[in-house]
Amino acid sequence: MINRKTLIVLAAVTFVLFGASAAMGQNFGEGNALLWTIGDIVWFGFLGCALALIVLSATVLVRAMNRGRRPNSGSA
């Protein structure tokens, strides 16, 4: 179930990963394979969270639009 709390947590994780990626910068761990690997994990984690946030937000919007358009089939 996609609810407000899920989207808020996902947005917070996305923001933290973006901030960590920005703090690492392009020259982070120059010559150190472990630090490059950590930087790559953070960056791709950010991209995954951002994509999930976009998809889940679009899903919520589509469901909300469809909910308002449905006729009441229970009342006769």
Long-range contacts (C-beta under 8 A, 24 or more apart in sequence): 2-56, 2-59, 2-60, 6-56, 7-53, 7-56, 7-57, 7-60, 10-49, 10-52, 10-53, 10-56, 11-53, 13-49, 14-46, 14-49, 14-50, 14-53, 17-42, 17-43, 17-45, 17-46, 17-49, 18-46, 18-50, 21-46
